[in-house]
Amino acid sequence: MCAPEQSADDGTVTNSKWVLKARPQGIFDPKKDVAFKTESISNTDLADDEMLVESFMLSGDAFIRTMMDEEAYHGALSLGDTLPAIGYGKVVAAGPKSCHKVGTVVSGMIGAQTYAKIKSGGAFRHITFPFMTPTASLGLMGLTTGLTAYTGVFYVSRRPRKGETVVVTGAAGAVGSVAAQLAKATGARVVGVAGGPKKCQYLVEELKLDGAIDYKNSEKTLEEQITATCPDGIDFIYDNVGGSILDRLLSKINSNGRVVICGAISQYSGNLNKGKVEGPSNYLKLAEVGAEMKGFNVMQYMARVPLALCGMFYYFIRGKVRMTEHIEVGIQSFPHALAKMFSGGSNGHIGKMLVKVRSNLPK
Ligand SMILES: NC(=O)c1ccc[n+]([C@@H]2O[C@H](COP(=O)([O-])OP(=O)(O)OC[C@H]3O[C@@H](n4cnc5c(N)ncnc54)[C@H](OP(=O)(O)O)[C@@H]3O)[C@@H](O)[C@H]2O)c1
């Protein structure tokens, strides 16, 4: 039963938020595509089952960009809509039929804003994990990040085995860095693909991968780097990027190889919307060697989430997996943080992109 709740105070709050101003043409441009708005929200505006949540921390996710397109893969935003963002924050006011009390920290689809008016059923009590920071619920233990990596490595296809060669694309990012560490924990040789020397150094020196491929390297071709780092071919590809990088990797896939399609971030800047997805033109290689390719959406594996959480915690405690966090500060920084995810390279982030909504808020 929902207990009736009182508002934390009877005043109004000023909500600052990012809304979609125009549909991006190609690469997302914060200056052209979004607008910063403020509005007053009164506690008395809340419906009985609504609550007002003060945002603490927001997650940068690739799906936010695809939702800006008209024919979006995850459902489209309308012009003027608040940008979606998963996050957590504190309930500061609650209607009488809200399931959450004032003062509770909740997680859910808060949006790129400082205060969110949301249905109480649309959020759940924020989970913290032993020995981890509260941000783990968005990163290592988050559905769209660590658990996506776990699902793609262990549940979608035959998992990597000791002695096999695994290649992870987008390997210095949130999902990719966890997928690479989990694959390494199976005993496989793991090679990561990332943009720029700094990220490649991170893969080899921090994550202890067996090799790194810099797809932005102008001196060595992708083919040369793949041959050098994967001399025995590739048994398992965890792909976050798609396009020409996937195509090049497919040419080295081994017999009984598995290709797990997690995402295709190289295609999100308008190609999905216009039906011009690039590649893979090398897909016949799958037939030639008897390899398989399978895509997944983590939502299709919800029943395995409890198991994945336990598994991830086991690897974390054993020191096999961790998440580097990149935290931008201030709601103003939200679209710039998002843009960084699509420009990548040396100006980009490593690990999980997070936005701490205000500098004086708890982590
Ligand atoms: N299947 C699912 O259920 C599911 C759930 C969540 C996320 N995903 C997918 O997982 C992937 C990674 O998401 P994330 O949140 O972890 O983001 P992320 O990897 O932290 O950030 C994106 C990274 O992609 C790379 N990138 C951007 N544009 C690129 C391009 N044109 N070519 C090659 N690399 C490019 C950049 O790294 P570089 O500097 O290395 O270029 C950037 O850091 C995305 O494809 C996303 O859609 C799938």
The ligand as an SDF file (V2000), in Angstrom:
LIG
                    3D

 48 52  0  0  0  0  0  0  0  0999 V2000
   22.3880   -3.5860  -26.7310 N   0  0  0  0  0  0  0  0  0  0  0  0
   22.0470   -2.8890  -25.6600 C   0  0  0  0  0  0  0  0  0  0  0  0
   21.1130   -3.2200  -24.9280 O   0  0  0  0  0  0  0  0  0  0  0  0
   22.8350   -1.6580  -25.3180 C   0  0  0  0  0  0  0  0  0  0  0  0
   22.6440   -0.9950  -24.0870 C   0  0  0  0  0  0  0  0  0  0  0  0
   23.4430    0.1130  -23.7940 C   0  0  0  0  0  0  0  0  0  0  0  0
   24.4000    0.5550  -24.7100 C   0  0  0  0  0  0  0  0  0  0  0  0
   24.5180   -0.1020  -25.8980 N   0  0  0  0  0  0  0  0  0  0  0  0
   25.5130    0.3170  -26.8900 C   0  0  0  0  0  0  0  0  0  0  0  0
   26.8050    0.2510  -26.3160 O   0  0  0  0  0  0  0  0  0  0  0  0
   27.6570    1.1170  -27.0600 C   0  0  0  0  0  0  0  0  0  0  0  0
   28.5400    1.8960  -26.0920 C   0  0  0  0  0  0  0  0  0  0  0  0
   27.7280    2.7620  -25.3180 O   0  0  0  0  0  0  0  0  0  0  0  0
   28.3110    3.4870  -24.0250 P   0  0  0  0  0  0  0  0  0  0  0  0
   27.1690    4.1020  -23.3280 O   0  0  0  0  0  0  0  0  0  0  0  0
   29.1950    2.5510  -23.3020 O   0  0  0  0  0  0  0  0  0  0  0  0
   29.1700    4.6690  -24.6490 O   0  0  0  0  0  0  0  0  0  0  0  0
   30.7330    4.9030  -24.5080 P   0  0  0  0  0  0  0  0  0  0  0  0
   31.4250    3.7250  -25.1200 O   0  0  0  0  0  0  0  0  0  0  0  0
   31.0700    5.2730  -23.1290 O   0  0  0  0  0  0  0  0  0  0  0  0
   30.9530    6.1890  -25.4330 O   0  0  0  0  0  0  0  0  0  0  0  0
   30.8770    6.0680  -26.7850 C   0  0  0  0  0  0  0  0  0  0  0  0
   32.2640    5.8030  -27.4160 C   0  0  0  0  0  0  0  0  0  0  0  0
   32.0660    5.4210  -28.7560 O   0  0  0  0  0  0  0  0  0  0  0  0
   33.1780    5.7740  -29.5100 C   0  0  0  0  0  0  0  0  0  0  0  0
   32.7350    6.3440  -30.7980 N   0  0  0  0  0  0  0  0  0  0  0  0
   31.9410    7.4130  -30.9920 C   0  0  0  0  0  0  0  0  0  0  0  0
   31.7620    7.6350  -32.3050 N   0  0  0  0  0  0  0  0  0  0  0  0
   32.4730    6.6670  -32.9410 C   0  0  0  0  0  0  0  0  0  0  0  0
   32.6930    6.3510  -34.3050 C   0  0  0  0  0  0  0  0  0  0  0  0
   32.1480    7.0870  -35.2920 N   0  0  0  0  0  0  0  0  0  0  0  0
   33.4660    5.2870  -34.6020 N   0  0  0  0  0  0  0  0  0  0  0  0
   34.0200    4.5410  -33.6260 C   0  0  0  0  0  0  0  0  0  0  0  0
   33.8600    4.7910  -32.3120 N   0  0  0  0  0  0  0  0  0  0  0  0
   33.0930    5.8340  -31.9830 C   0  0  0  0  0  0  0  0  0  0  0  0
   33.9570    6.8250  -28.7100 C   0  0  0  0  0  0  0  0  0  0  0  0
   35.1890    6.2440  -28.3170 O   0  0  0  0  0  0  0  0  0  0  0  0
   36.5220    6.4130  -29.2320 P   0  0  0  0  0  0  0  0  0  0  0  0
   37.2550    7.5850  -28.7300 O   0  0  0  0  0  0  0  0  0  0  0  0
   37.2190    5.1400  -28.9980 O   0  0  0  0  0  0  0  0  0  0  0  0
   36.0700    6.6480  -30.6250 O   0  0  0  0  0  0  0  0  0  0  0  0
   33.1140    7.0560  -27.4800 C   0  0  0  0  0  0  0  0  0  0  0  0
   33.8640    7.2140  -26.3200 O   0  0  0  0  0  0  0  0  0  0  0  0
   26.7580    1.9720  -27.9370 C   0  0  0  0  0  0  0  0  0  0  0  0
   26.7890    1.4670  -29.2470 O   0  0  0  0  0  0  0  0  0  0  0  0
   25.3850    1.7610  -27.3390 C   0  0  0  0  0  0  0  0  0  0  0  0
   24.3510    1.9210  -28.2630 O   0  0  0  0  0  0  0  0  0  0  0  0
   23.7670   -1.1920  -26.2080 C   0  0  0  0  0  0  0  0  0  0  0  0
  1  2  1  0
  2  3  2  0
  2  4  1  0
  4  5  1  0
  4 48  2  0
  5  6  2  0
  6  7  1  0
  7  8  2  0
  8  9  1  0
  8 48  1  0
  9 10  1  0
  9 46  1  0
 10 11  1  0
 11 12  1  0
 11 44  1  0
 12 13  1  0
 13 14  1  0
 14 15  2  0
 14 16  1  0
 14 17  1  0
 17 18  1  0
 18 19  2  0
 18 20  1  0
 18 21  1  0
 21 22  1  0
 22 23  1  0
 23 24  1  0
 23 42  1  0
 24 25  1  0
 25 26  1  0
 25 36  1  0
 26 27  1  0
 26 35  1  0
 27 28  2  0
 28 29  1  0
 29 30  1  0
 29 35  2  0
 30 31  1  0
 30 32  2  0
 32 33  1  0
 33 34  2  0
 34 35  1  0
 36 37  1  0
 36 42  1  0
 37 38  1  0
 38 39  2  0
 38 40  1  0
 38 41  1  0
 42 43  1  0
 44 45  1  0
 44 46  1  0
 46 47  1  0
M  CHG  2   8   1  16  -1
M  END
$$$$
